[in-house]
Amino acid sequence: MSPSEDSFLSHLFELRDRLIRVLLAVGLVFVCLFPWAKELYALLAQPLLASLPQGGQMIATDVVGVFLVPMKVALMVAFLIALPYVLYQVWAFVAPGLYSHEKRLALPLVAASVVLFFVGMSFAYFLVFPTVFGFMAKVAPEGVAWMTDIEKYLSFVMTTFIAFGVTFEVPIVVIVLVRMRIVPLVTLKEWRPYVIVGAFVVAAVFTPPDVISQLMLAIPLCLLFELGLLMARFISPPDVELSGSGQSSDKG
């Protein structure tokens, strides 16, 4: 066996071992959360339950939905709790192949990405959900029982969490684009009008068809893009900002 093949196999075995550790960690947390699966779903559904009319409730149209949906919520929470360990395994796998300056940049960006993703989910849960559900309850026609299936609600929540979590990653994306000299900072500033239009397009696709929820996604996206531009000014080399080109002999 050649040295290159031996190296490839060793990396493959290491990847397998780390994936097994990740699965075991998530599985262990899931087993611990299993007895409280119903309570976790109730907590997730609280923003909607608080907005339902008097006597309103959620429904389950699937025979096994009352069991599977809380299990899915418990699994999602288990993954979020185990996320630091998951990221550690990812970092331990890729870190040996990075240069020292790449390690100095990657570690804080990964940590900031996780924090921002959780902030985005919290923004959706504590601000967006009560606002959207309250609006829907008010516009429901007279005589219509406004209820939803628990499976559809979970799908809506997951889509919204991902949409807002990814949206709050915009500053990290901007910083990476500038720091890695993929797109100059001046070019990103010139893209500002297109980013604003794109923000509303993304909001229209990933949020319910009401103006309130679309604004609550589009406006933070635009503000986070501006925050990314501001932060990128402090990490981009001077020649990138002045000349508008990403070419420089400094590898940082």
N, C-alpha and C positions, 0 to 999 in steps of 0.2 A: 504494500500500500504506500502511495506517495505521501510526502509530508503535507501537501495541500489537501488531499483526501482525508488524511488523519485529522487535520485541523478542522475541516468541515464537519466531520462526524463528531468531534469533541464539542463543537459549538451546538450541533443538533441535539446531542445528549444533554448539554447544559440547558438548552431551551426547553426540552422535555421535562427536566427535573424542576425547573422554575415554574412551568405551567402547572405541574402537579401540585407544587406548594401553594400556588395561587388558588387552585380549585379546592384544595383541602382547607385553606384559610377561610374562603367564602363559605364552604360547606359547614365548617365548624361554627361560624357565626350564625349561619342560617338555622342550624339545629338548636342553638341557644335561643333564637328568636321565635322558633316555631310555636311554642305555647302562647305567645302573645300576637299571633298573626291577625286575629280579629281586631284586637285593640289597635294595631298598627294601621289596618285599613280604616278603622273608625277615625283615627287621627288624620289620615290622608283625606278622608271624605268630609271632615269637619267644615271646611269653607262652603261646600255645597249644602250640607245639612242645615247650616245656620241660615242659609238664604231661602230654603224651601218654605212654601206657605204652611200655615198651621195644619198639622196633621199629614204633611207631605213626607214621603219616604223614598228611598231608592229601591229598585226592583232587580231581580235576577231572572232573566229569561232562559238561561242555560241551566240544565239540571245540576251539573257539577260546578257551576260558576261560583256558588257560595263557598266552595272549598278552594278552588284553583286561584281565584282572584286574590284572596288574602295571602295565599302562598306566594304568589308573584310579588306582592308588595313586600313580604318578609324577605324574599330573595333580593329584591332591589335594595332594601335597607341594609341587608347583610353585605352586599357588594360595596355600598357606600362606606360602611364601617370598616371594611377590610381594605379600602382603597389605599391608605398609606402603605400597607404591606405590599399590595399589588404593585404600586409605583416603585417601591424599594426593589422588588424583584426585577422590574423592567430596567431600573437604573443600574443594578448590579450586572445585568446582562450586557448593556450597551456601553457602560462607562469605560471598560478597558480599551475600547476602540476609539475613544475621543481624545483629542488634544487637551492640554491643561486649560487653555483659554476657552475651549468649548465646554469643558466641565464647569468652569466658573460662570458661564452664561446659562447653561442648560439647567443647573440645579435650582437657582432662584426662579427661573421662568416656569419650571414644572410646578414648583410650590405655589407660585402666584396663580398659575392656571387652575390648580385644584381649588384654591380659595375663591377665585372669581366664579368658578362653576357653581360652587355651593352658594355664593352670594346671589347668583342668577336664579337658582332654584328657590332660595328664600324670598327673593323679590316676587317671584311668581306666586308662591304659596301665601305670603302674608299681605300682598298688595293687589296683585292682578286677580287672583281667584275671587276674593270677596267682592271686588269691584265688578267683575264680569258677571258673577252669579247674581249679585244684587240687581244689576241692570236687567238680566234675563228674567228674573222674577217679576220685575215691575212691568215689563213689556208683554208678558204672557197674556193671551186673550182671556177674557172673562169666561169662566166655565171650563177652562182647559186645565187638567191636572198635570202640572209640570213635574215630571219625574224622569229619571234616567236609569238605564241598566248599569250595573256595577262594572261590567266588562268595558262598556263604552266610556264610562267615566275614567277608568284606569288608563285606557288608550289616550283619552284627551289629556289627562294629567301628565303622562309620560311624554307626549308630543310637546306639551307646553314647557315642561321642565327642560327637555333637550334644547328647545328653541331658545329659551332665555339663558340656559347655561352656556350654550355656544355663543350667543350674542355677547355675553359678558367676557368672552375670550378675545374680543376685538382688539383691545390694547396690546395683548400679547402677540397677536398676529402682526399688528403694525410694527411693533418693536423688532420682531424676528425678521420681517421683510427689510427693514432698514439696516439692522445690525449685520445681517448676512449679505447685504449689498445686492439683494434681489430687486428691490425697487427703491430708487432714491427718495428721500424725504420730500423734496420739492415736487416730485411727480405725484406722490400721494396727496399733497395739498391741492394739486391741480385736479385730482379726481374727486374732490369734495362734493361737487354737485351730483356726480354719478352715484356716489355713496349714499347721499340723501335719498335719491330716487330708489336706489336698490334697497335701502332700509325699509321703505314703505312697501315695496314689492314683496320682500321677505316676510314682513308683518302680515300682509294680506294672505300669504300662502299658509303660514304656520299658526295663525290665530283664528278664533271664531269670526264670522262675518259681521262684526260690529266695529264701529269707529273707535270706541273706547279701548278695547284690547289691542287693536292695531296701533293706536298712538302709544300705548304703554310699552310696546315692543320697539317701534320705530324710533321714538324719541331717545330712549336710552342707547340704542344702537348708534345713533348719530353722536350723542354726547361721549360715548365710549371711544368712538373713532377719533374725536377731537382730543380726548385724554391720551390716546395712543400717540397721536402726533406730538403732543406736548412732551410726553415722556421720551419719545424717540429723539427729540432735540438734544437730550442730555447724554445719549449713548451713541449717537451717530458721529463719525469722524468729521471734522470741519470741512474737508474737501468734498464730502458727499452733499452737505448742505449748500455749499457755495457754487460748486460747479454743476451740480445736478447729475453727476455720473457716479456710478458705483465703483469705478476703477481707482484703485489706490494700492500702493505697495505695502501699506500697513495691513497686516492680517488680523490685528487686534487680539 
